[in-house]
Amino acid sequence: MSELVVTDIITGEGKAVVKGALITLHYTGTLDDGTVFDSSHKRGQPFQCVIGTGRVIKGWDQGLMGMQVGGKRVLNVPAHLAYGERQMGALIPANSNLNFEVELFEVLTRD
């Protein structure tokens, strides 16, 4: 896989993700073999991050743009848009493609 693949499961109807927005979402991240390496569901609370400013992996910065609140999306992120040649912790080997199922709850912008 060399390109980011974005698949909408449910198209939201709320505010859309834009660069610099603070977003709140639930996600589950898996490797290509189905191994779950991270999930906000397991922690029992949604994840918040600022999007489009390099604070998360490039696959998220690119793949979540335009997603609308209430939406559910799958991101298939090639290794070079994830952690590349770096191993991350015990669960993500170097050069891993990462897959995320994401559910968007809130988009906060300064406007």
Backbone as CSV, one residue per row, in Angstrom:
resi,resn,N_x,N_y,N_z,CA_x,CA_y,CA_z,C_x,C_y,C_z
1,MET,0.860,-1.189,0.000,0.000,0.000,0.000,0.898,1.241,0.000
2,SER,0.711,2.096,-0.978,1.552,3.289,-1.056,0.765,4.575,-0.856
3,GLU,-0.547,4.496,-1.016,-1.380,5.688,-0.883,-2.355,5.535,0.283
4,LEU,-2.707,6.674,0.874,-3.738,6.721,1.905,-5.079,6.378,1.277
5,VAL,-5.815,5.461,1.917,-7.155,5.118,1.441,-8.159,5.529,2.516
6,VAL,-9.125,6.348,2.119,-10.146,6.862,3.032,-11.496,6.313,2.596
7,THR,-12.192,5.634,3.525,-13.495,5.058,3.209,-14.508,5.533,4.242
8,ASP,-15.526,6.250,3.798,-16.584,6.678,4.713,-17.575,5.547,4.902
9,ILE,-17.818,5.168,6.163,-18.837,4.172,6.504,-20.164,4.907,6.714
10,ILE,-20.079,6.013,7.456,-21.232,6.895,7.680,-20.751,8.310,7.396
11,THR,-21.452,9.025,6.532,-21.110,10.423,6.278,-21.816,11.267,7.317
12,GLY,-21.040,12.029,8.070,-21.633,12.880,9.101,-22.357,14.069,8.493
13,GLU,-23.083,14.781,9.339,-23.830,15.946,8.876,-23.464,17.199,9.660
14,GLY,-22.500,17.071,10.564,-22.124,18.211,11.399,-20.952,18.979,10.819
15,LYS,-20.305,19.731,11.683,-19.180,20.574,11.315,-18.044,19.723,10.732
16,ALA,-17.354,20.246,9.732,-16.281,19.506,9.066,-14.923,19.818,9.684
17,VAL,-14.046,18.839,9.644,-12.675,18.992,10.132,-11.904,19.914,9.185
18,VAL,-11.250,20.916,9.770,-10.386,21.824,9.022,-9.039,21.917,9.732
19,LYS,-8.034,22.377,9.019,-6.698,22.509,9.594,-6.730,23.371,10.846
20,GLY,-6.102,22.882,11.910,-6.018,23.626,13.156,-7.172,23.403,14.119
21,ALA,-8.170,22.604,13.711,-9.327,22.343,14.583,-8.940,21.380,15.703
22,LEU,-9.577,21.555,16.857,-9.464,20.589,17.953,-10.601,19.603,17.752
23,ILE,-10.242,18.337,17.535,-11.282,17.342,17.257,-11.360,16.322,18.387
24,THR,-12.548,15.757,18.576,-12.794,14.719,19.564,-13.353,13.520,18.821
25,LEU,-12.720,12.359,19.028,-13.122,11.162,18.295,-12.808,9.907,19.082
26,HIS,-13.453,8.827,18.682,-13.092,7.493,19.146,-12.416,6.799,17.978
27,TYR,-11.426,5.973,18.281,-10.756,5.233,17.215,-10.268,3.889,17.717
28,THR,-10.107,2.979,16.773,-9.427,1.715,17.011,-8.389,1.571,15.910
29,GLY,-7.158,1.303,16.302,-6.073,1.140,15.337,-5.639,-0.313,15.261
30,THR,-5.524,-0.816,14.022,-5.095,-2.204,13.823,-3.960,-2.272,12.807
31,LEU,-3.183,-3.340,12.921,-2.178,-3.655,11.915,-2.869,-4.415,10.783
32,ASP,-2.151,-4.631,9.681,-2.746,-5.346,8.548,-3.218,-6.752,8.911
33,ASP,-2.586,-7.374,9.921,-2.994,-8.734,10.310,-4.172,-8.743,11.291
34,GLY,-4.706,-7.544,11.592,-5.871,-7.458,12.473,-5.548,-7.216,13.937
35,THR,-4.262,-7.231,14.297,-3.860,-6.976,15.683,-4.221,-5.541,16.080
36,VAL,-4.974,-5.399,17.183,-5.307,-4.063,17.694,-4.113,-3.539,18.472
37,PHE,-3.581,-2.374,18.057,-2.447,-1.798,18.781,-2.856,-0.638,19.677
38,ASP,-4.033,-0.067,19.437,-4.488,1.037,20.276,-5.983,1.255,20.054
39,SER,-6.668,1.689,21.113,-8.086,1.990,20.993,-8.507,2.943,22.097
40,SER,-9.130,4.048,21.699,-9.655,4.982,22.698,-10.826,4.356,23.443
41,HIS,-11.531,3.409,22.792,-12.662,2.723,23.441,-12.187,2.005,24.701
42,LYS,-11.021,1.358,24.623,-10.498,0.617,25.779,-10.193,1.539,26.953
43,ARG,-9.814,2.789,26.651,-9.517,3.748,27.724,-10.789,4.363,28.291
44,GLY,-11.910,4.168,27.578,-13.195,4.640,28.086,-13.466,6.108,27.887
45,GLN,-12.614,6.792,27.110,-12.911,8.184,26.808,-12.374,8.538,25.430
46,PRO,-13.074,9.435,24.734,-12.634,9.832,23.396,-11.266,10.505,23.428
47,PHE,-10.620,10.506,22.287,-9.300,11.105,22.095,-9.486,12.497,21.516
48,GLN,-8.672,13.454,21.975,-8.699,14.808,21.422,-7.335,15.141,20.840
49,CYS,-7.334,15.833,19.715,-6.077,16.299,19.134,-6.356,17.487,18.230
50,VAL,-5.293,18.250,17.963,-5.366,19.322,16.970,-4.925,18.697,15.660
51,ILE,-5.691,18.935,14.607,-5.467,18.247,13.332,-4.868,19.197,12.291
52,GLY,-4.033,18.638,11.423,-3.485,19.407,10.306,-2.255,20.221,10.634
53,THR,-1.682,20.000,11.819,-0.524,20.801,12.236,0.671,19.929,12.630
54,GLY,0.658,18.666,12.231,1.803,17.799,12.500,1.862,17.202,13.892
55,ARG,0.787,17.284,14.649,0.787,16.727,16.010,0.391,15.261,16.058
56,VAL,-0.163,14.760,14.967,-0.503,13.338,14.844,0.144,12.830,13.554
57,ILE,0.024,11.540,13.280,0.644,11.011,12.060,0.057,11.677,10.812
58,LYS,0.860,11.738,9.755,0.421,12.396,8.513,-0.851,11.778,7.954
59,GLY,-1.012,10.476,8.122,-2.213,9.809,7.626,-3.480,10.351,8.262
60,TRP,-3.387,10.769,9.544,-4.537,11.394,10.208,-4.699,12.831,9.726
61,ASP,-3.582,13.583,9.676,-3.655,14.973,9.225,-4.302,15.067,7.846
62,GLN,-4.014,14.111,6.963,-4.586,14.128,5.616,-5.958,13.455,5.572
63,GLY,-6.094,12.325,6.243,-7.288,11.491,6.098,-8.517,11.948,6.846
64,LEU,-8.336,12.845,7.826,-9.500,13.315,8.589,-10.034,14.651,8.094
65,MET,-9.295,15.318,7.200,-9.759,16.604,6.662,-11.107,16.431,5.972
66,GLY,-12.021,17.344,6.271,-13.326,17.317,5.616,-14.325,16.357,6.232
67,MET,-13.854,15.479,7.129,-14.791,14.563,7.791,-15.758,15.390,8.639
68,GLN,-17.030,14.978,8.686,-18.034,15.740,9.410,-18.454,15.041,10.697
69,VAL,-18.795,15.844,11.705,-19.257,15.326,12.987,-20.407,14.351,12.744
70,GLY,-20.362,13.226,13.452,-21.366,12.178,13.292,-20.920,11.110,12.303
71,GLY,-19.808,11.358,11.631,-19.319,10.422,10.632,-18.463,9.321,11.217
72,LYS,-18.382,8.232,10.445,-17.513,7.109,10.757,-16.688,6.834,9.516
73,ARG,-15.378,6.658,9.689,-14.476,6.552,8.548,-13.392,5.533,8.843
74,VAL,-12.957,4.845,7.805,-11.805,3.953,7.915,-10.650,4.596,7.165
75,LEU,-9.494,4.655,7.833,-8.263,5.154,7.221,-7.289,3.991,7.091
76,ASN,-6.848,3.709,5.873,-5.795,2.726,5.641,-4.544,3.539,5.333
77,VAL,-3.649,3.586,6.319,-2.504,4.486,6.269,-1.233,3.704,5.926
78,PRO,-0.587,4.043,4.785,0.672,3.380,4.459,1.757,3.787,5.453
79,ALA,2.745,2.928,5.628,3.795,3.142,6.629,4.427,4.529,6.545
80,HIS,4.668,5.027,5.332,5.360,6.318,5.204,4.506,7.497,5.673
81,LEU,3.196,7.291,5.839,2.332,8.334,6.401,1.980,8.034,7.860
82,ALA,2.602,6.985,8.408,2.412,6.629,9.820,3.749,6.874,10.532
83,TYR,4.419,5.798,10.955,5.681,5.957,11.677,6.896,5.559,10.850
84,GLY,6.679,5.180,9.580,7.788,4.875,8.684,8.683,3.769,9.213
85,GLU,9.970,4.043,9.250,10.954,3.032,9.650,11.109,2.916,11.163
86,ARG,10.350,3.706,11.913,10.444,3.651,13.374,9.477,2.616,13.939
87,GLN,9.962,1.834,14.894,9.067,0.967,15.664,8.455,1.837,16.746
88,MET,7.154,1.665,16.997,6.497,2.431,18.054,6.027,1.479,19.138
89,GLY,6.691,1.545,20.281,6.329,0.679,21.393,6.503,-0.785,21.030
90,ALA,5.804,-1.633,21.757,5.940,-3.075,21.553,5.030,-3.589,20.447
91,LEU,4.006,-2.812,20.089,2.956,-3.342,19.225,3.036,-2.923,17.755
92,ILE,3.797,-1.870,17.437,3.858,-1.406,16.049,5.281,-1.594,15.510
93,PRO,5.482,-2.642,14.685,6.805,-2.852,14.092,7.150,-1.750,13.092
94,ALA,8.435,-1.591,12.787,8.869,-0.637,11.766,8.199,-0.980,10.438
95,ASN,7.992,0.030,9.615,7.418,-0.125,8.264,6.023,-0.743,8.258
96,SER,5.215,-0.433,9.274,3.860,-0.983,9.364,2.837,-0.063,8.734
97,ASN,1.939,-0.655,7.917,0.732,0.041,7.496,-0.214,0.009,8.685
98,LEU,-0.949,1.097,8.909,-1.871,1.172,10.039,-3.285,1.425,9.525
99,ASN,-4.244,0.793,10.181,-5.652,0.935,9.805,-6.427,1.460,11.008
100,PHE,-7.241,2.466,10.773,-8.003,3.076,11.860,-9.471,3.140,11.496
101,GLU,-10.315,2.783,12.460,-11.736,3.079,12.341,-11.990,4.235,13.294
102,VAL,-12.526,5.319,12.755,-12.649,6.573,13.482,-14.106,7.027,13.499
103,GLU,-14.559,7.487,14.657,-15.901,8.058,14.788,-15.757,9.459,15.360
104,LEU,-16.207,10.464,14.604,-15.993,11.871,14.963,-17.162,12.435,15.763
105,PHE,-16.861,13.032,16.928,-17.892,13.594,17.807,-17.964,15.112,17.816
106,GLU,-16.797,15.759,17.704,-16.804,17.219,17.872,-15.656,17.843,17.092
107,VAL,-15.906,19.015,16.520,-14.894,19.825,15.850,-14.981,21.224,16.428
108,LEU,-13.897,21.673,17.054,-13.866,23.030,17.619,-12.869,23.871,16.828
109,THR,-13.338,25.021,16.342,-12.461,25.940,15.633,-12.541,27.304,16.303
110,ARG,-11.619,28.180,15.913,-11.560,29.497,16.565,-12.528,30.507,15.969
111,ASP,-13.266,30.105,14.906,-14.149,31.102,14.280,-15.462,31.287,15.025
